[in-house]
């Protein structure tokens, strides 16, 4: 099976939405897929077959200039166990590294045994357990350079082109500006709460 991993954009919305229907990802952002595919703080990749069909999707959100959170990874149930998830994660790690990100964090429901095995293999640092909507989630971390190197041993993702590197650099700059705007908005909102005398 020939599969290409590339950065996703808003034009992939419909195919990604159908794929996401197989597994609930990004519960806090469900319904905001268009924004997820457009906002500079999100880095999304798709796995695409030769006929153009999307069979895998992964997303990460930057929460600082040097750290990102995995929003999930899904591969079509008919195309699993072929290294596609690893290639998605490896490409994600490569591109995050090129954007200046050093750390990637990931949580997974401990009831999803298959996903837990994959997350533990990609994210070796155990940070603890989280309670999420009545479920217990494992919270793990990885250095993006180590993650890319590890995955490349079995599922090489290849080097980025110079054009791709330049686009990632621009995206990183956009993300940095967006994060600064979000920080300012948060500070203003907190100041308003204090002035209103709210807790």
C-alpha positions as a Python dict, from the first residue, in 0.01 Angstrom:
ca = {
    (1, 'X'): (0, 0, 0),
    (2, 'X'): (147, 333, -111),
    (3, 'X'): (71, 606, 141),
    (4, 'X'): (187, 966, 147),
    (5, 'X'): (198, 1166, 470),
    (6, 'X'): (138, 1538, 425),
    (7, 'X'): (23, 1842, 619),
    (8, 'X'): (-357, 1866, 632),
    (9, 'X'): (-552, 2178, 549),
    (10, 'X'): (-914, 2293, 544),
    (11, 'X'): (-978, 2126, 206),
    (12, 'X'): (-940, 1788, 379),
    (13, 'X'): (-1226, 1864, 617),
    (14, 'X'): (-1490, 1628, 478),
    (15, 'X'): (-1264, 1324, 446),
    (16, 'X'): (-1109, 1384, 787),
    (17, 'X'): (-1454, 1422, 942),
    (18, 'X'): (-1558, 1082, 804),
    (19, 'X'): (-1241, 927, 940),
    (20, 'X'): (-1287, 1087, 1281),
    (21, 'X'): (-1634, 933, 1302),
    (22, 'X'): (-1462, 598, 1365),
    (23, 'X'): (-1317, 726, 1692),
    (24, 'X'): (-1395, 1030, 1903),
    (25, 'X'): (-1095, 1261, 1906),
    (26, 'X'): (-1056, 1612, 2047),
    (27, 'X'): (-1375, 1608, 2259),
    (28, 'X'): (-1318, 1969, 2361),
    (29, 'X'): (-1285, 2075, 1999),
    (30, 'X'): (-1548, 1857, 1837),
    (31, 'X'): (-1746, 2070, 1596),
    (32, 'X'): (-1445, 2294, 1539),
    (33, 'X'): (-1270, 2086, 1275),
    (34, 'X'): (-1256, 2376, 1029),
    (35, 'X'): (-1073, 2587, 1287),
    (36, 'X'): (-854, 2293, 1383),
    (37, 'X'): (-734, 2267, 1024),
    (38, 'X'): (-674, 2642, 988),
    (39, 'X'): (-542, 2787, 1315),
    (40, 'X'): (-165, 2840, 1328),
    (41, 'X'): (-130, 2674, 1670),
    (42, 'X'): (-241, 2339, 1524),
    (43, 'X'): (-18, 2111, 1316),
    (44, 'X'): (-218, 1841, 1140),
    (45, 'X'): (-109, 1558, 911),
    (46, 'X'): (-302, 1314, 694),
    (47, 'X'): (-212, 977, 546),
    (48, 'X'): (-327, 970, 183),
    (49, 'X'): (-360, 672, -52),
    (50, 'X'): (-263, 692, -419),
    (51, 'X'): (-630, 750, -512),
    (52, 'X'): (-646, 1055, -281),
    (53, 'X'): (-841, 885, -3),
    (54, 'X'): (-745, 990, 348),
    (55, 'X'): (-690, 691, 577),
    (56, 'X'): (-514, 852, 872),
    (57, 'X'): (-505, 1179, 1063),
    (58, 'X'): (-309, 1324, 1352),
    (59, 'X'): (-302, 1664, 1518),
    (60, 'X'): (-94, 1853, 1771),
    (61, 'X'): (-151, 2192, 1930),
    (62, 'X'): (130, 2419, 2037),
    (63, 'X'): (87, 2564, 2385),
    (64, 'X'): (428, 2732, 2396),
    (65, 'X'): (710, 2796, 2152),
    (66, 'X'): (881, 2475, 2263),
    (67, 'X'): (602, 2235, 2361),
    (68, 'X'): (294, 2078, 2201),
    (69, 'X'): (8, 1850, 2297),
    (70, 'X'): (-108, 1560, 2082),
    (71, 'X'): (-479, 1594, 2005),
    (72, 'X'): (-501, 1233, 1891),
    (73, 'X'): (-419, 1003, 1605),
    (74, 'X'): (-652, 779, 1407),
    (75, 'X'): (-600, 534, 1120),
    (76, 'X'): (-888, 381, 926),
    (77, 'X'): (-974, 45, 1080),
    (78, 'X'): (-914, -134, 747),
    (79, 'X'): (-558, 0, 718),
    (80, 'X'): (-413, -58, 1063),
    (81, 'X'): (-104, -263, 1156),
    (82, 'X'): (83, -134, 850),
    (83, 'X'): (301, 130, 1016),
    (84, 'X'): (77, 420, 908),
    (85, 'X'): (25, 546, 1264),
    (86, 'X'): (400, 541, 1325),
    (87, 'X'): (467, 729, 1002),
    (88, 'X'): (207, 989, 1096),
    (89, 'X'): (362, 1031, 1441),
    (90, 'X'): (716, 1035, 1301),
    (91, 'X'): (628, 1305, 1047),
    (92, 'X'): (455, 1502, 1318),
    (93, 'X'): (767, 1481, 1537),
    (94, 'X'): (994, 1584, 1247),
    (95, 'X'): (782, 1886, 1161),
    (96, 'X'): (737, 1994, 1523),
    (97, 'X'): (1114, 1979, 1561),
    (98, 'X'): (1155, 2199, 1255),
    (99, 'X'): (914, 2446, 1416),
    (100, 'X'): (1134, 2465, 1725),
    (101, 'X'): (923, 2239, 1946),
    (102, 'X'): (1121, 2013, 2181),
    (103, 'X'): (854, 1829, 2380),
    (104, 'X'): (533, 1651, 2280),
    (105, 'X'): (273, 1538, 2534),
    (106, 'X'): (-3, 1281, 2487),
    (107, 'X'): (-293, 1145, 2689),
    (108, 'X'): (-489, 827, 2619),
    (109, 'X'): (-785, 652, 2780),
    (110, 'X'): (-647, 350, 2968),
    (111, 'X'): (-950, 152, 2850),
    (112, 'X'): (-825, 168, 2489),
    (113, 'X'): (-565, -107, 2512),
    (114, 'X'): (-442, -81, 2152),
    (115, 'X'): (-392, 294, 2180),
    (116, 'X'): (-220, 263, 2519),
    (117, 'X'): (39, 23, 2371),
    (118, 'X'): (116, 263, 2087),
    (119, 'X'): (129, 571, 2311),
    (120, 'X'): (364, 401, 2557),
    (121, 'X'): (593, 295, 2272),
    (122, 'X'): (610, 651, 2134),
    (123, 'X'): (596, 845, 2462),
    (124, 'X'): (825, 674, 2715),
    (125, 'X'): (804, 934, 2993),
    (126, 'X'): (513, 868, 3230),
    (127, 'X'): (379, 1187, 3390),
    (128, 'X'): (74, 1050, 3572),
    (129, 'X'): (-297, 980, 3541),
    (130, 'X'): (-575, 1224, 3451),
    (131, 'X'): (-950, 1207, 3519),
    (132, 'X'): (-1135, 1304, 3198),
    (133, 'X'): (-1514, 1287, 3184),
    (134, 'X'): (-1529, 989, 3418),
    (135, 'X'): (-1245, 807, 3243),
    (136, 'X'): (-885, 761, 3350),
    (137, 'X'): (-623, 877, 3102),
    (138, 'X'): (-255, 799, 3093),
    (139, 'X'): (-44, 1113, 3045),
    (140, 'X'): (292, 1064, 2872),
    (141, 'X'): (568, 1276, 2716),
    (142, 'X'): (849, 1247, 2464),
    (143, 'X'): (1136, 1450, 2327),
    (144, 'X'): (1045, 1511, 1961),
    (145, 'X'): (1397, 1443, 1833),
    (146, 'X'): (1413, 1112, 2019),
    (147, 'X'): (1063, 1025, 1895),
    (148, 'X'): (1153, 1093, 1531),
    (149, 'X'): (1477, 896, 1562),
    (150, 'X'): (1302, 599, 1722),
    (151, 'X'): (1029, 581, 1456),
    (152, 'X'): (1276, 629, 1171),
    (153, 'X'): (1444, 302, 1265),
    (154, 'X'): (1139, 104, 1145),
    (155, 'X'): (930, 350, 947),
    (156, 'X'): (1147, 619, 783),
    (157, 'X'): (962, 943, 722),
    (158, 'X'): (1228, 1108, 510),
    (159, 'X'): (1369, 1458, 515),
    (160, 'X'): (1157, 1769, 466),
    (161, 'X'): (1205, 1974, 150),
    (162, 'X'): (1341, 2327, 175),
    (163, 'X'): (999, 2463, 76),
    (164, 'X'): (832, 2260, 350),
    (165, 'X'): (1086, 2384, 604),
    (166, 'X'): (1013, 2744, 505),
    (167, 'X'): (638, 2688, 541),
    (168, 'X'): (689, 2535, 884),
    (169, 'X'): (903, 2831, 985),
    (170, 'X'): (622, 3067, 880),
    (171, 'X'): (368, 2853, 1065),
    (172, 'X'): (584, 2863, 1380),
    (173, 'X'): (598, 3242, 1359),
    (174, 'X'): (221, 3256, 1316),
    (175, 'X'): (172, 3021, 1611),
    (176, 'X'): (401, 3232, 1830),
    (177, 'X'): (201, 3545, 1746),
    (178, 'X'): (-129, 3364, 1807),
    (179, 'X'): (-10, 3230, 2144),
    (180, 'X'): (93, 3583, 2246),
    (181, 'X'): (-254, 3713, 2151),
    (182, 'X'): (-417, 3435, 2352),
    (183, 'X'): (-200, 3518, 2654),
    (184, 'X'): (-291, 3886, 2631),
    (185, 'X'): (-662, 3804, 2598),
    (186, 'X'): (-638, 3575, 2903),
    (187, 'X'): (-468, 3845, 3110),
    (188, 'X'): (-731, 4103, 3011),
    (189, 'X'): (-1012, 3859, 3098),
    (190, 'X'): (-855, 3789, 3440),
    (191, 'X'): (-818, 4163, 3505),
    (192, 'X'): (-1189, 4215, 3421),
    (193, 'X'): (-1287, 3935, 3659),
    (194, 'X'): (-1086, 4099, 3940),
    (195, 'X'): (-1244, 4439, 3872),
    (196, 'X'): (-1592, 4283, 3879),
    (197, 'X'): (-1506, 4130, 4216),
    (198, 'X'): (-1564, 3775, 4092),
    (199, 'X'): (-1372, 3473, 4217),
}
